[in-house]
Amino acid sequence: MGSSVVKKTKKGQATIPISLRKKIGFKDKAIVVESEKGILFKPFPVISKEKGSLRDLFKGTTVEEVMMDARETDVRKGKILER
């Protein structure tokens, strides 16, 4: 494990070095976790990769359809999800 110094913009944005993004597998999104030791960035799970283990259950549906169905169910239950 190594360390890197990064700058942040006025808007609070920081660039994660490409070597770390490739090593960890970052794509477009990341999960940010605050801890006592600092901030932890974790790769956001890619649903299309996870679908393989549930292939038979979701046969004939797209990932987008599964996501929309889950969001609609959560809205009916009173939960709020980000899109």
Backbone atoms as SQL, in Angstrom:
CREATE TABLE atoms (id INTEGER PRIMARY KEY, chain TEXT, resi INTEGER, resn TEXT, atom TEXT, x REAL, y REAL, z REAL);
INSERT INTO atoms VALUES
  (1, 'A', 1, 'MET', 'N', 0.844, -1.186, 0.000),
  (2, 'A', 1, 'MET', 'CA', 0.000, 0.000, 0.000),
  (3, 'A', 1, 'MET', 'C', 0.877, 1.232, 0.000),
  (4, 'A', 2, 'GLY', 'N', 0.412, 2.228, -0.705),
  (5, 'A', 2, 'GLY', 'CA', 1.193, 3.446, -0.792),
  (6, 'A', 2, 'GLY', 'C', 0.358, 4.660, -0.450),
  (7, 'A', 3, 'SER', 'N', 0.971, 5.797, -0.560),
  (8, 'A', 3, 'SER', 'CA', 0.296, 7.065, -0.297),
  (9, 'A', 3, 'SER', 'C', 0.473, 7.971, -1.494),
  (10, 'A', 4, 'SER', 'N', -0.493, 8.834, -1.690),
  (11, 'A', 4, 'SER', 'CA', -0.419, 9.823, -2.757),
  (12, 'A', 4, 'SER', 'C', -0.929, 11.146, -2.224),
  (13, 'A', 5, 'VAL', 'N', -0.340, 12.218, -2.695),
  (14, 'A', 5, 'VAL', 'CA', -0.819, 13.552, -2.353),
  (15, 'A', 5, 'VAL', 'C', -1.648, 14.042, -3.531),
  (16, 'A', 6, 'VAL', 'N', -2.874, 14.474, -3.247),
  (17, 'A', 6, 'VAL', 'CA', -3.748, 14.980, -4.300),
  (18, 'A', 6, 'VAL', 'C', -4.247, 16.362, -3.903),
  (19, 'A', 7, 'LYS', 'N', -4.548, 17.166, -4.904),
  (20, 'A', 7, 'LYS', 'CA', -5.128, 18.482, -4.665),
  (21, 'A', 7, 'LYS', 'C', -6.634, 18.373, -4.787),
  (22, 'A', 8, 'LYS', 'N', -7.341, 19.264, -4.104),
  (23, 'A', 8, 'LYS', 'CA', -8.781, 19.318, -4.272),
  (24, 'A', 8, 'LYS', 'C', -9.144, 20.648, -4.900),
  (25, 'A', 9, 'THR', 'N', -10.230, 20.637, -5.655),
  (26, 'A', 9, 'THR', 'CA', -10.694, 21.863, -6.292),
  (27, 'A', 9, 'THR', 'C', -11.492, 22.687, -5.292),
  (28, 'A', 10, 'LYS', 'N', -11.882, 23.886, -5.695),
  (29, 'A', 10, 'LYS', 'CA', -12.710, 24.738, -4.841),
  (30, 'A', 10, 'LYS', 'C', -14.044, 24.076, -4.517),
  (31, 'A', 11, 'LYS', 'N', -14.489, 23.187, -5.407),
  (32, 'A', 11, 'LYS', 'CA', -15.752, 22.475, -5.197),
  (33, 'A', 11, 'LYS', 'C', -15.569, 21.216, -4.343),
  (34, 'A', 12, 'GLY', 'N', -14.355, 20.953, -3.895),
  (35, 'A', 12, 'GLY', 'CA', -14.103, 19.796, -3.050),
  (36, 'A', 12, 'GLY', 'C', -13.798, 18.516, -3.806),
  (37, 'A', 13, 'GLN', 'N', -13.569, 18.613, -5.103),
  (38, 'A', 13, 'GLN', 'CA', -13.276, 17.430, -5.906),
  (39, 'A', 13, 'GLN', 'C', -11.784, 17.121, -5.862),
  (40, 'A', 14, 'ALA', 'N', -11.462, 15.839, -5.758),
  (41, 'A', 14, 'ALA', 'CA', -10.068, 15.397, -5.775),
  (42, 'A', 14, 'ALA', 'C', -9.937, 14.284, -6.804),
  (43, 'A', 15, 'THR', 'N', -8.806, 14.236, -7.471),
  (44, 'A', 15, 'THR', 'CA', -8.565, 13.200, -8.468),
  (45, 'A', 15, 'THR', 'C', -7.820, 12.042, -7.825),
  (46, 'A', 16, 'ILE', 'N', -8.376, 10.855, -7.962),
  (47, 'A', 16, 'ILE', 'CA', -7.713, 9.652, -7.465),
  (48, 'A', 16, 'ILE', 'C', -6.721, 9.221, -8.547),
  (49, 'A', 17, 'PRO', 'N', -5.455, 9.030, -8.189),
  (50, 'A', 17, 'PRO', 'CA', -4.450, 8.673, -9.191),
  (51, 'A', 17, 'PRO', 'C', -4.860, 7.441, -10.003),
  (52, 'A', 18, 'ILE', 'N', -4.541, 7.460, -11.289),
  (53, 'A', 18, 'ILE', 'CA', -4.949, 6.387, -12.196),
  (54, 'A', 18, 'ILE', 'C', -4.419, 5.029, -11.758),
  (55, 'A', 19, 'SER', 'N', -3.228, 4.999, -11.184),
  (56, 'A', 19, 'SER', 'CA', -2.671, 3.714, -10.740),
  (57, 'A', 19, 'SER', 'C', -3.561, 3.078, -9.671),
  (58, 'A', 20, 'LEU', 'N', -4.090, 3.890, -8.769),
  (59, 'A', 20, 'LEU', 'CA', -5.001, 3.372, -7.743),
  (60, 'A', 20, 'LEU', 'C', -6.348, 2.993, -8.333),
  (61, 'A', 21, 'ARG', 'N', -6.857, 3.815, -9.266),
  (62, 'A', 21, 'ARG', 'CA', -8.152, 3.502, -9.894),
  (63, 'A', 21, 'ARG', 'C', -8.093, 2.167, -10.618),
  (64, 'A', 22, 'LYS', 'N', -6.992, 1.926, -11.321),
  (65, 'A', 22, 'LYS', 'CA', -6.848, 0.656, -12.042),
  (66, 'A', 22, 'LYS', 'C', -6.689, -0.514, -11.069),
  (67, 'A', 23, 'LYS', 'N', -5.880, -0.320, -10.038),
  (68, 'A', 23, 'LYS', 'CA', -5.618, -1.383, -9.063),
  (69, 'A', 23, 'LYS', 'C', -6.898, -1.798, -8.335),
  (70, 'A', 24, 'ILE', 'N', -7.709, -0.817, -7.961),
  (71, 'A', 24, 'ILE', 'CA', -8.917, -1.083, -7.178),
  (72, 'A', 24, 'ILE', 'C', -10.115, -1.380, -8.068),
  (73, 'A', 25, 'GLY', 'N', -10.067, -0.943, -9.308),
  (74, 'A', 25, 'GLY', 'CA', -11.166, -1.216, -10.229),
  (75, 'A', 25, 'GLY', 'C', -12.257, -0.166, -10.228),
  (76, 'A', 26, 'PHE', 'N', -11.904, 1.080, -9.943),
  (77, 'A', 26, 'PHE', 'CA', -12.892, 2.161, -9.975),
  (78, 'A', 26, 'PHE', 'C', -13.401, 2.378, -11.386),
  (79, 'A', 27, 'LYS', 'N', -14.688, 2.615, -11.504),
  (80, 'A', 27, 'LYS', 'CA', -15.295, 2.983, -12.782),
  (81, 'A', 27, 'LYS', 'C', -15.837, 4.403, -12.624),
  (82, 'A', 28, 'ASP', 'N', -17.144, 4.588, -12.807),
  (83, 'A', 28, 'ASP', 'CA', -17.741, 5.920, -12.735),
  (84, 'A', 28, 'ASP', 'C', -18.114, 6.349, -11.320),
  (85, 'A', 29, 'LYS', 'N', -18.398, 5.382, -10.455),
  (86, 'A', 29, 'LYS', 'CA', -18.881, 5.711, -9.114),
  (87, 'A', 29, 'LYS', 'C', -18.039, 5.013, -8.056),
  (88, 'A', 30, 'ALA', 'N', -18.070, 5.578, -6.842),
  (89, 'A', 30, 'ALA', 'CA', -17.392, 4.967, -5.705),
  (90, 'A', 30, 'ALA', 'C', -18.251, 5.178, -4.463),
  (91, 'A', 31, 'ILE', 'N', -18.068, 4.323, -3.494),
  (92, 'A', 31, 'ILE', 'CA', -18.729, 4.483, -2.205),
  (93, 'A', 31, 'ILE', 'C', -17.719, 5.169, -1.296),
  (94, 'A', 32, 'VAL', 'N', -18.143, 6.222, -0.611),
  (95, 'A', 32, 'VAL', 'CA', -17.272, 6.964, 0.294),
  (96, 'A', 32, 'VAL', 'C', -17.720, 6.673, 1.720),
  (97, 'A', 33, 'VAL', 'N', -16.784, 6.192, 2.544),
  (98, 'A', 33, 'VAL', 'CA', -17.091, 5.832, 3.919),
  (99, 'A', 33, 'VAL', 'C', -16.227, 6.673, 4.848),
  (100, 'A', 34, 'GLU', 'N', -16.865, 7.330, 5.803),
  (101, 'A', 34, 'GLU', 'CA', -16.132, 8.104, 6.804),
  (102, 'A', 34, 'GLU', 'C', -15.836, 7.196, 7.989),
  (103, 'A', 35, 'SER', 'N', -14.586, 7.198, 8.443),
  (104, 'A', 35, 'SER', 'CA', -14.220, 6.398, 9.609),
  (105, 'A', 35, 'SER', 'C', -13.358, 7.239, 10.541),
  (106, 'A', 36, 'GLU', 'N', -13.027, 6.677, 11.688),
  (107, 'A', 36, 'GLU', 'CA', -12.180, 7.398, 12.641),
  (108, 'A', 36, 'GLU', 'C', -10.788, 7.652, 12.074),
  (109, 'A', 37, 'LYS', 'N', -10.351, 6.792, 11.157),
  (110, 'A', 37, 'LYS', 'CA', -9.015, 6.916, 10.577),
  (111, 'A', 37, 'LYS', 'C', -8.973, 7.815, 9.359),
  (112, 'A', 38, 'GLY', 'N', -10.139, 8.207, 8.838),
  (113, 'A', 38, 'GLY', 'CA', -10.169, 9.059, 7.659),
  (114, 'A', 38, 'GLY', 'C', -11.294, 8.675, 6.725),
  (115, 'A', 39, 'ILE', 'N', -11.069, 8.884, 5.444),
  (116, 'A', 39, 'ILE', 'CA', -12.074, 8.610, 4.428),
  (117, 'A', 39, 'ILE', 'C', -11.631, 7.394, 3.622),
  (118, 'A', 40, 'LEU', 'N', -12.576, 6.487, 3.377),
  (119, 'A', 40, 'LEU', 'CA', -12.308, 5.278, 2.614),
  (120, 'A', 40, 'LEU', 'C', -13.138, 5.298, 1.339),
  (121, 'A', 41, 'PHE', 'N', -12.486, 5.095, 0.197),
  (122, 'A', 41, 'PHE', 'CA', -13.176, 5.000, -1.087),
  (123, 'A', 41, 'PHE', 'C', -13.224, 3.530, -1.483),
  (124, 'A', 42, 'LYS', 'N', -14.427, 3.052, -1.810),
  (125, 'A', 42, 'LYS', 'CA', -14.588, 1.663, -2.232),
  (126, 'A', 42, 'LYS', 'C', -15.247, 1.641, -3.603),
  (127, 'A', 43, 'PRO', 'N', -14.882, 0.696, -4.459),
  (128, 'A', 43, 'PRO', 'CA', -15.524, 0.620, -5.769),
  (129, 'A', 43, 'PRO', 'C', -17.022, 0.385, -5.617),
  (130, 'A', 44, 'PHE', 'N', -17.807, 1.031, -6.457),
  (131, 'A', 44, 'PHE', 'CA', -19.253, 0.847, -6.462),
  (132, 'A', 44, 'PHE', 'C', -19.552, -0.468, -7.174),
  (133, 'A', 45, 'PRO', 'N', -20.351, -1.343, -6.570),
  (134, 'A', 45, 'PRO', 'CA', -20.613, -2.628, -7.226),
  (135, 'A', 45, 'PRO', 'C', -21.310, -2.447, -8.571),
  (136, 'A', 46, 'VAL', 'N', -20.881, -3.202, -9.560),
  (137, 'A', 46, 'VAL', 'CA', -21.475, -3.145, -10.891),
  (138, 'A', 46, 'VAL', 'C', -22.525, -4.247, -10.977),
  (139, 'A', 47, 'ILE', 'N', -23.783, -3.848, -11.097),
  (140, 'A', 47, 'ILE', 'CA', -24.892, -4.796, -11.077),
  (141, 'A', 47, 'ILE', 'C', -24.755, -5.847, -12.170),
  (142, 'A', 48, 'SER', 'N', -24.318, -5.436, -13.356),
  (143, 'A', 48, 'SER', 'CA', -24.230, -6.395, -14.461),
  (144, 'A', 48, 'SER', 'C', -23.254, -7.525, -14.148),
  (145, 'A', 49, 'LYS', 'N', -22.227, -7.259, -13.346),
  (146, 'A', 49, 'LYS', 'CA', -21.294, -8.314, -12.957),
  (147, 'A', 49, 'LYS', 'C', -21.918, -9.217, -11.897),
  (148, 'A', 50, 'GLU', 'N', -22.722, -8.634, -11.011),
  (149, 'A', 50, 'GLU', 'CA', -23.362, -9.391, -9.946),
  (150, 'A', 50, 'GLU', 'C', -24.482, -10.272, -10.479),
  (151, 'A', 51, 'LYS', 'N', -25.043, -9.914, -11.611),
  (152, 'A', 51, 'LYS', 'CA', -26.198, -10.621, -12.160),
  (153, 'A', 51, 'LYS', 'C', -25.898, -12.087, -12.448),
  (154, 'A', 52, 'GLY', 'N', -24.646, -12.427, -12.726),
  (155, 'A', 52, 'GLY', 'CA', -24.302, -13.798, -13.084),
  (156, 'A', 52, 'GLY', 'C', -24.746, -14.823, -12.064),
  (157, 'A', 53, 'SER', 'N', -24.639, -14.501, -10.774),
  (158, 'A', 53, 'SER', 'CA', -25.021, -15.451, -9.744),
  (159, 'A', 53, 'SER', 'C', -26.533, -15.625, -9.654),
  (160, 'A', 54, 'LEU', 'N', -27.291, -14.709, -10.239),
  (161, 'A', 54, 'LEU', 'CA', -28.752, -14.771, -10.204),
  (162, 'A', 54, 'LEU', 'C', -29.331, -14.919, -11.603),
  (163, 'A', 55, 'ARG', 'N', -28.526, -15.393, -12.519),
  (164, 'A', 55, 'ARG', 'CA', -28.888, -15.443, -13.933),
  (165, 'A', 55, 'ARG', 'C', -30.248, -16.088, -14.173),
  (166, 'A', 56, 'ASP', 'N', -30.504, -17.245, -13.582),
  (167, 'A', 56, 'ASP', 'CA', -31.761, -17.945, -13.832),
  (168, 'A', 56, 'ASP', 'C', -32.959, -17.193, -13.259),
  (169, 'A', 57, 'LEU', 'N', -32.762, -16.522, -12.146),
  (170, 'A', 57, 'LEU', 'CA', -33.851, -15.783, -11.512),
  (171, 'A', 57, 'LEU', 'C', -34.311, -14.612, -12.371),
  (172, 'A', 58, 'PHE', 'N', -33.383, -13.964, -13.071),
  (173, 'A', 58, 'PHE', 'CA', -33.707, -12.773, -13.852),
  (174, 'A', 58, 'PHE', 'C', -33.669, -13.022, -15.361),
  (175, 'A', 59, 'LYS', 'N', -33.846, -14.248, -15.780),
  (176, 'A', 59, 'LYS', 'CA', -33.801, -14.582, -17.207),
  (177, 'A', 59, 'LYS', 'C', -34.835, -13.760, -17.971),
  (178, 'A', 60, 'GLY', 'N', -34.419, -13.167, -19.078),
  (179, 'A', 60, 'GLY', 'CA', -35.337, -12.406, -19.922),
  (180, 'A', 60, 'GLY', 'C', -35.552, -10.970, -19.488),
  (181, 'A', 61, 'THR', 'N', -34.828, -10.506, -18.463),
  (182, 'A', 61, 'THR', 'CA', -34.952, -9.110, -18.037),
  (183, 'A', 61, 'THR', 'C', -33.587, -8.443, -18.110),
  (184, 'A', 62, 'THR', 'N', -33.618, -7.134, -18.280),
  (185, 'A', 62, 'THR', 'CA', -32.367, -6.381, -18.305),
  (186, 'A', 62, 'THR', 'C', -32.040, -5.911, -16.897),
  (187, 'A', 63, 'VAL', 'N', -30.792, -5.518, -16.698),
  (188, 'A', 63, 'VAL', 'CA', -30.378, -4.981, -15.407),
  (189, 'A', 63, 'VAL', 'C', -31.196, -3.735, -15.077),
  (190, 'A', 64, 'GLU', 'N', -31.454, -2.915, -16.092),
  (191, 'A', 64, 'GLU', 'CA', -32.221, -1.684, -15.877),
  (192, 'A', 64, 'GLU', 'C', -33.633, -2.002, -15.387),
  (193, 'A', 65, 'GLU', 'N', -34.256, -3.040, -15.946),
  (194, 'A', 65, 'GLU', 'CA', -35.603, -3.426, -15.517),
  (195, 'A', 65, 'GLU', 'C', -35.603, -3.901, -14.065),
  (196, 'A', 66, 'VAL', 'N', -34.605, -4.666, -13.690),
  (197, 'A', 66, 'VAL', 'CA', -34.491, -5.146, -12.312),
  (198, 'A', 66, 'VAL', 'C', -34.315, -3.971, -11.362),
  (199, 'A', 67, 'MET', 'N', -33.450, -3.007, -11.745),
  (200, 'A', 67, 'MET', 'CA', -33.215, -1.826, -10.904),
  (201, 'A', 67, 'MET', 'C', -34.483, -0.993, -10.748),
  (202, 'A', 68, 'MET', 'N', -35.189, -0.748, -11.846),
  (203, 'A', 68, 'MET', 'CA', -36.412, 0.057, -11.785),
  (204, 'A', 68, 'MET', 'C', -37.466, -0.631, -10.923),
  (205, 'A', 69, 'ASP', 'N', -37.589, -1.942, -11.039),
  (206, 'A', 69, 'ASP', 'CA', -38.538, -2.688, -10.224),
  (207, 'A', 69, 'ASP', 'C', -38.191, -2.553, -8.740),
  (208, 'A', 70, 'ALA', 'N', -36.906, -2.654, -8.412),
  (209, 'A', 70, 'ALA', 'CA', -36.469, -2.517, -7.021),
  (210, 'A', 70, 'ALA', 'C', -36.744, -1.112, -6.504),
  (211, 'A', 71, 'ARG', 'N', -36.506, -0.106, -7.329),
  (212, 'A', 71, 'ARG', 'CA', -36.772, 1.276, -6.917),
  (213, 'A', 71, 'ARG', 'C', -38.260, 1.499, -6.674),
  (214, 'A', 72, 'GLU', 'N', -39.097, 0.967, -7.566),
  (215, 'A', 72, 'GLU', 'CA', -40.546, 1.117, -7.405),
  (216, 'A', 72, 'GLU', 'C', -41.021, 0.436, -6.128),
  (217, 'A', 73, 'THR', 'N', -40.468, -0.730, -5.833),
  (218, 'A', 73, 'THR', 'CA', -40.819, -1.441, -4.601),
  (219, 'A', 73, 'THR', 'C', -40.431, -0.617, -3.384),
  (220, 'A', 74, 'ASP', 'N', -39.229, -0.038, -3.391),
  (221, 'A', 74, 'ASP', 'CA', -38.781, 0.774, -2.262),
  (222, 'A', 74, 'ASP', 'C', -39.622, 2.033, -2.101),
  (223, 'A', 75, 'VAL', 'N', -40.034, 2.645, -3.201),
  (224, 'A', 75, 'VAL', 'CA', -40.883, 3.836, -3.129),
  (225, 'A', 75, 'VAL', 'C', -42.214, 3.460, -2.485),
  (226, 'A', 76, 'ARG', 'N', -42.764, 2.311, -2.881),
  (227, 'A', 76, 'ARG', 'CA', -44.026, 1.863, -2.286),
  (228, 'A', 76, 'ARG', 'C', -43.872, 1.615, -0.789),
  (229, 'A', 77, 'LYS', 'N', -42.693, 1.178, -0.372),
  (230, 'A', 77, 'LYS', 'CA', -42.438, 0.914, 1.043),
  (231, 'A', 77, 'LYS', 'C', -42.058, 2.189, 1.798),
  (232, 'A', 78, 'GLY', 'N', -41.957, 3.311, 1.082),
  (233, 'A', 78, 'GLY', 'CA', -41.636, 4.583, 1.721),
  (234, 'A', 78, 'GLY', 'C', -40.162, 4.884, 1.817),
  (235, 'A', 79, 'LYS', 'N', -39.344, 4.109, 1.152),
  (236, 'A', 79, 'LYS', 'CA', -37.907, 4.370, 1.160),
  (237, 'A', 79, 'LYS', 'C', -37.566, 5.267, -0.014),
  (238, 'A', 80, 'ILE', 'N', -36.496, 6.044, 0.129),
  (239, 'A', 80, 'ILE', 'CA', -36.052, 6.934, -0.939),
  (240, 'A', 80, 'ILE', 'C', -34.702, 6.435, -1.437),
  (241, 'A', 81, 'LEU', 'N', -34.588, 6.261, -2.750),
  (242, 'A', 81, 'LEU', 'CA', -33.325, 5.859, -3.370),
  (243, 'A', 81, 'LEU', 'C', -32.880, 6.916, -4.356),
  (244, 'A', 82, 'GLU', 'N', -31.579, 7.102, -4.453),
  (245, 'A', 82, 'GLU', 'CA', -31.046, 8.025, -5.454),
  (246, 'A', 82, 'GLU', 'C', -31.026, 7.338, -6.797),
  (247, 'A', 83, 'ARG', 'N', -31.240, 8.111, -7.839),
  (248, 'A', 83, 'ARG', 'CA', -31.185, 7.544, -9.196),
  (249, 'A', 83, 'ARG', 'C', -29.874, 7.880, -9.819);
